[in-house]
Amino acid sequence: MHESKKSYRGRFAPSPTGPLHFGSLVAAVGSYLDARKRGGKWSVRMEDLDPPREAPGAAGAILRTLEAYGFEWDGKVVFQSRRGAAYDAALARLEREKAVFRCACTRREISDSALSLAGEPIYPGTCRGGLPPGRAARAVRVRVDNGVTAFDDALQGRIEQNLAREVGDFVVRRADGLFAYQLAVVVDDFEQGITDVVRGADLLASTPRQVLLQRLLGYPRPRYMHLPVAVNRNGEKLSKQTLAAPLTIEDAPAQLVRALRFLGQEPPADLAATDLTEIWSWALPSWRTNTIPRQRSFPEPEAR
Ligand code: GLU
């Protein structure tokens, strides 16, 4: 079936590294309203792929907050921690296609390589042609090509990246045996039948890697819409590391209206004084994407 004819299926995919904050609420609201407005399904996927980075109890707290804010997801929540077999199968396919290679390099060995825009070392290609004698494999990397990988984003326009120059051969299975986000997200979006990925523009630079993996695995490409990301007064993305305030349940109506405004929607002035049911009944039919600011980041509005 042609991609655009498939019925809409969207998702919200939080990582349980801490409680939800205003930044994650924006991605949840944008993906939810876009799916519902188009009569689509919307699922929640817990990206608990990296136990060392997880905060105990965060996954449960995130789901309770989403529920208290009035989000209704379709089907069961998918937990990436239980999906190892699917990632293994995808990796085996990449191995058969000779699209990946084993790499012996330590972080320190590649630390003096040129840096990508995101500040990560660009892999210099040391193990591309085989492991150096006497060295054991640590990570598995995808061999990237020296062409432009591009896609059209519904808000941010055409995005192009030369993966070889800007990212380098990237890791799909880490030295500690864990699967990398890039592989897991592509396998899950495909297996869950996701047609539309609506998420924060902080992931824009990762998307070409995901587009390459989709091509290598023979998956269709979903449509992408990368929303502006909320930043604090220092221009930093709201996150646990930048001490973003957790969302509270008492504040749900006000926060929801704030998220709608952040996304360029124009709720009536008194909407925050009503309740969640009223807010969602206004937001759903009113959702439009042509007033969302076409920016990658944007300061968080002052709390009122
Ligand atoms: N788990 C990722 C995050 O919280 C989002 C992944 C995605 O939406 O593709 O930043």
Boltz pocket constraint, residues with backbone or C-beta under 6 A from the ligand:
constraints:
  - pocket:
      binder: B
      contacts: [[A, 12], [A, 13], [A, 14], [A, 15], [A, 47], [A, 185], [A, 198], [A, 199], [A, 200], [A, 203]]
      max_distance: 6.0
